[in-house]
Amino acid sequence: MTAESSVRLYKIRQHVPDSRIADLPSAIRDSVEQSLKEAALPSGAAVAITAGSRGIRSIDVILRTVVDQLRQKGYRPFLVSAMGSHGSGEAEGQREVLASLGITEQSMGTEVRCSGEVVQLGATEGEAVLAASAATSASAAGVAGLPVYMAKEAFEADGILVINRIKPHTAFQGDYESGLLKMLAVGLGRTPGANSVHSLGAKQLAAAIPSIARVCLEKAPVIGGIAIVENAEEQTAIIEGIPAGSLFAAEKRLLLEAKRMMPSLPVQRIDLCLVGEMGKNYSGTGMDANIIGRMRIHGVAEPKLPDITYVGVLGLSSASRGNAAGIGLADFTTDAVAGSIDKQATYLNCLTSGFVMRAAVPMSFANDRELVNQAMFALKTPDPRKVRLVYIKNTLHLDEVWVSEPVCEELRDRPDCTVLEGPLALSFDRNGRLLLPGCSGSEAD
C-alpha cells in the first residue's frame, strides 16, 4: 500500500482571537509621537530609520508612514540598512533584500542608504549587564570587552529611530531576544557587528545583545524605537513607540506578549511535517526553530515539544536569494531546492552565527513525490493511513494547514480548529510536485 494511494488530507483552519490593530496608519503616527517624547531634535535634523531583512507584515506601510510623519515634523528622515550580514553584507545585496520587502527609495519617498561601512563605538563592559535576569547576569563576564559596531550612516545622523518586530529568537532564550535591542546590536552592526556578537556562541547571546545595545544607547544618537508585535495570523497586534530611555523595560514586557500570541502547529506529535517553502522572509533560520522544535546548535538542548520525527522542505523562497540558512533543520528536501542554494550567502550567514549545522544539506530527492515516499519508508509505518502528516505553507503562516486523517480526528472536537476541506487524496502532478489547493509550493497555487 503506497502513501500516494492511501493517505487522505484535510484542510484545517486554526482560530485565534482577532487582536489586529484596526487603524494601522493612526497607530503608527501615534507610535512616532511616543518614540520622540524624550528626543530634543532641532528642525531639519537628519533621522536614520532602521530597515531590516525580516518579512514583517506591512513593514513597507509602517516605514513609509514613519517617514511621512517625521518629515511633517520638520525632520529629514532616511532609511538605513540594518540587517547584520544578510544581503551578503554588501550594498547591492542589502538593496535587493529591501526591495523584495517593498522597500525602495521610490516606495518610501526618501533615500535608502546601504553599505558595509561601520564605525566602532567602543566595547562592552560586561558588568551589571542586566541584573533583572539571573541567566544574563551569570554570563555577563563572558561578554566584557566585545567590540561594538554601528552602521556609519546611522551614527552620523542627528537621531536614530530603531524599528523592528519583537518575537522569540530561534537560537536562545532570555529577557531580550529578537527585537529592538537585537536591531541595535546585530542589525546596525552589519557584518562586523554580527561577527562580534556571534563569536560568543549561542549560550551567551542572551547576555551579549543587551550589553552591546547599552553601548549603542550611550554612544550613538538613538532617540527611540518603534516595536511591532504580530499575532498568530501575522497581523500587527501591537505597535508601540518607545523613548530611548525606556527601551529595556518596554521590550522585556512586549516579548512576553509576543510569546503569548505566536503561532504554533495544531498538534505536538507529528511523524512527517512537510514545509512548502522555507526562507529568510519567514524566519532568520528559514524555518522558525520555535515552531518545528529544532535547534541544531552545538551545545544547545533540543526542545521536547513539538516532537516531529521528520521534516521535509519542498521549496526555498525567491526572497531568500538562495540563502538557505536553516536547511539543516530539515531531514529531507528536493534536488531543486538543493540546487538553488547560494553557498556563499548561506555559508556566510551560518559561519557568522556559528550555527554551522544549520547549513548542512539534508537528503535530497528528485521531487516531492520521491521525498514523501522515502520519508514514509524511513518511518516504517505498516499502514500509511496511520501516518501523522502535517503540511504547512511555511513556519510563519500557520492559520491554515493540511493534515492526515489521524491528526484530523484529533482536531475535530477542538473549538479552535475547523475542517475546511477534504478528504483529498495525497497526489502529485506529472513532475512529481505535491498538489494541494492554495498552498505555497504546490502546483495548484
SVG drawing of the C-alpha trace seen along z (x, -y; Angstrom):
<svg xmlns="http://www.w3.org/2000/svg" viewBox="-16 -74 54 77">
<polyline fill="none" stroke="black" stroke-width="0.4" points="0.0,0.0 1.6,-3.3 1.2,-6.6 0.0,-8.2 -2.9,-5.8 -4.0,-5.7 -3.2,-8.9 -6.1,-11.4 -5.6,-15.0 -7.9,-17.6 -7.5,-21.4 -7.7,-22.8 -8.1,-26.3 -6.8,-27.4 -8.8,-30.1 -7.1,-32.8 -8.6,-35.9 -8.7,-38.9 -6.1,-41.1 -5.1,-43.1 -4.9,-46.9 -8.0,-48.3 -6.4,-51.6 -2.8,-50.9 -1.8,-54.3 -3.2,-56.1 -1.4,-53.7 1.9,-54.2 1.6,-58.0 0.9,-57.8 3.9,-55.5 6.1,-58.1 4.9,-60.7 5.5,-58.4 9.0,-57.5 10.1,-61.1 8.8,-62.2 12.3,-62.4 14.1,-63.5 15.4,-67.0 16.0,-67.3 16.3,-70.6 14.3,-71.4 15.9,-69.9 17.6,-67.1 18.6,-64.0 16.9,-60.9 18.1,-57.4 15.3,-54.8 16.4,-51.2 15.3,-48.9 15.9,-45.2 15.7,-42.0 12.7,-40.3 9.3,-39.8 7.3,-41.9 3.6,-42.3 3.0,-45.8 6.6,-46.9 6.5,-49.0 3.4,-50.8 4.9,-51.2 8.2,-52.6 6.6,-55.0 4.2,-56.3 7.1,-56.9 9.0,-58.7 6.0,-60.9 5.3,-61.7 8.9,-62.7 9.0,-64.9 5.8,-66.6 7.5,-67.4 10.3,-69.2 13.0,-66.5 14.9,-64.9 14.3,-61.1 16.1,-58.4 16.3,-54.6 19.5,-52.8 20.1,-49.1 20.3,-47.2 20.5,-43.5 23.8,-42.2 25.5,-40.1 22.3,-39.5 22.4,-40.6 25.9,-39.2 26.9,-42.2 27.2,-44.3 25.2,-47.4 23.8,-45.7 22.6,-42.6 21.1,-44.8 19.1,-46.8 17.9,-43.6 16.7,-42.2 14.9,-45.5 13.4,-45.7 11.9,-42.2 10.1,-43.6 8.7,-46.6 11.3,-49.0 12.8,-51.2 13.6,-54.9 10.6,-55.3 8.1,-53.5 9.5,-55.1 9.7,-58.6 13.2,-59.1 16.8,-57.9 17.7,-54.3 21.3,-54.1 23.0,-50.8 26.7,-49.9 29.0,-47.7 30.5,-50.7 30.6,-50.8 32.2,-52.7 33.4,-51.2 31.6,-52.7 33.8,-51.1 33.5,-47.8 31.2,-46.2 31.9,-46.3 30.1,-43.1 29.4,-44.1 25.9,-44.5 24.6,-43.9 21.0,-43.3 20.6,-42.2 16.9,-41.5 17.9,-38.2 19.9,-35.7 20.9,-33.8 22.0,-37.0 23.9,-38.2 25.7,-34.9 27.0,-35.3 27.9,-39.0 31.6,-38.4 31.8,-36.5 30.8,-39.4 33.2,-42.0 35.4,-43.7 33.3,-42.8 33.7,-45.3 30.6,-47.3 29.9,-48.5 27.3,-50.6 26.4,-51.5 28.3,-54.7 25.3,-56.3 23.2,-55.9 25.9,-57.0 26.5,-60.2 22.8,-61.1 21.3,-63.5 19.0,-60.8 18.4,-57.1 14.9,-55.6 15.0,-51.8 12.1,-49.8 11.7,-46.1 9.4,-43.2 9.7,-41.7 9.5,-37.9 11.1,-34.9 14.6,-34.2 15.4,-30.9 18.7,-30.2 18.4,-31.3 16.0,-32.4 16.3,-35.4 14.6,-38.6 15.6,-40.2 15.5,-38.0 14.6,-39.3 13.6,-42.9 14.8,-46.5 17.9,-45.7 19.0,-43.0 18.5,-45.5 20.9,-47.8 23.4,-45.1 23.4,-43.0 21.4,-44.7 23.0,-48.1 26.4,-46.4 26.3,-44.9 28.8,-42.2 31.4,-43.2 28.7,-43.6 27.2,-40.2 30.6,-38.6 31.4,-40.2 28.1,-39.0 28.1,-35.5 31.8,-35.0 30.5,-34.1 28.2,-31.3 24.5,-30.8 24.9,-30.3 26.0,-33.9 23.8,-35.7 21.2,-36.5 23.9,-38.5 25.7,-39.9 22.7,-41.6 21.6,-43.8 25.2,-44.5 26.0,-45.7 22.7,-47.6 23.6,-49.5 26.8,-50.8 24.8,-51.8 22.4,-53.8 25.3,-55.5 27.5,-56.3 25.1,-56.8 22.2,-59.3 19.4,-56.8 16.2,-58.8 13.8,-55.9 12.2,-52.8 9.0,-51.5 8.2,-48.0 5.9,-45.7 4.3,-42.6 2.3,-40.3 -0.4,-37.8 -0.6,-34.2 -2.0,-35.2 0.9,-37.6 -1.3,-40.6 0.0,-43.7 -1.4,-43.4 0.8,-46.0 2.8,-48.9 4.3,-50.9 6.6,-54.0 9.3,-53.8 11.7,-56.6 15.3,-55.6 15.4,-55.6 12.5,-53.0 13.7,-50.5 14.9,-47.9 11.8,-47.8 9.3,-48.0 11.0,-45.3 11.0,-42.8 7.3,-43.4 6.5,-43.1 8.5,-39.9 6.1,-38.2 3.2,-39.5 4.8,-38.2 5.3,-34.7 1.7,-34.6 0.5,-35.4 2.9,-33.5 1.6,-30.8 2.0,-27.1 1.4,-23.8 -2.1,-22.3 -0.6,-19.2 2.6,-18.4 3.3,-15.0 3.9,-14.6 5.5,-11.8 6.2,-13.9 6.0,-17.7 6.1,-19.0 7.1,-22.6 6.0,-24.1 8.6,-26.9 11.4,-28.0 13.1,-31.3 14.6,-34.4 11.4,-36.3 9.7,-33.8 12.4,-33.4 16.0,-34.2 16.6,-30.5 14.5,-29.8 12.1,-27.8 11.3,-29.1 13.1,-26.7 10.5,-27.5 7.7,-26.2 9.3,-23.0 11.1,-22.3 14.6,-22.0 17.7,-24.0 20.6,-22.0 23.2,-24.2 26.2,-22.5 25.8,-22.5 22.2,-23.7 19.5,-21.2 16.7,-20.4 13.1,-21.3 11.0,-18.4 8.0,-19.7 6.8,-19.7 8.0,-16.2 8.5,-15.8 10.1,-12.7 11.0,-14.0 10.8,-17.4 10.8,-17.8 11.3,-21.1 9.8,-21.4 10.8,-24.9 13.1,-27.9 11.5,-31.4 12.7,-33.7 13.0,-36.5 15.9,-34.5 18.0,-34.9 19.5,-31.5 20.2,-31.9 19.2,-28.6 20.4,-29.1 18.3,-26.7 18.1,-24.0 19.9,-21.8 16.9,-21.8 15.2,-19.5 15.8,-15.8 14.7,-15.8 14.5,-18.2 14.3,-18.1 17.1,-18.3 15.5,-21.6 15.9,-23.1 19.4,-21.8 20.4,-23.1 19.1,-26.6 21.2,-27.1 23.7,-30.0 26.5,-28.6 28.3,-31.9 25.2,-33.6 24.2,-30.5 27.7,-29.8 28.3,-33.5 25.1,-33.5 25.8,-30.3 29.6,-30.9 28.8,-34.3 26.3,-32.9 28.5,-29.9 25.4,-27.6 27.1,-25.6 24.9,-22.5 22.0,-24.7 23.7,-24.9 24.0,-21.1 22.0,-20.0 19.8,-17.0 19.0,-14.0 17.6,-15.4 15.3,-13.6 14.2,-14.1 10.8,-15.7 8.1,-16.0 6.7,-12.5 10.0,-10.8 10.6,-12.8 7.3,-11.7 7.7,-8.1 11.2,-7.9 10.1,-9.6 7.3,-7.0 9.8,-4.3 12.0,-5.7 9.0,-5.9 8.5,-2.1 4.7,-2.5 3.0,0.6 -0.2,-1.3 0.4,-4.8 -3.2,-5.7 -2.0,-5.9 0.9,-8.4 0.5,-11.7 1.3,-14.0 1.1,-17.8 1.7,-20.2 2.4,-23.9 3.0,-26.7 5.9,-27.9 6.5,-28.4 5.1,-31.9 1.6,-31.3 0.0,-28.5 -3.6,-29.6 -4.5,-27.0 -2.7,-23.7 -3.3,-20.3 -3.3,-17.2 -3.7,-13.5 -6.7,-11.6 -5.3,-10.6 -4.4,-14.3 -7.8,-15.5 -9.6,-13.1 -7.7,-14.6 -8.7,-18.1 -12.4,-17.6 -13.7,-18.4 -11.3,-21.3 -13.1,-24.7 -10.0,-26.4 -10.0,-24.3 -12.3,-23.9 -12.2,-21.4 -12.5,-23.5 -11.9,-20.9 -11.3,-17.2 -10.7,-14.5 -8.3,-14.8 -6.0,-12.1 -2.3,-12.8 -1.4,-13.4 1.3,-14.8 1.4,-16.2 3.3,-14.7 6.6,-16.3 6.1,-14.9 5.1,-18.1 2.7,-18.0 -0.8,-19.1 -2.7,-21.0 -5.1,-23.8 -4.0,-27.2 -0.7,-26.1 2.7,-27.7 5.0,-25.3 2.1,-23.3 1.2,-23.3 -2.3,-24.4 -1.4,-27.8"/>
</svg>
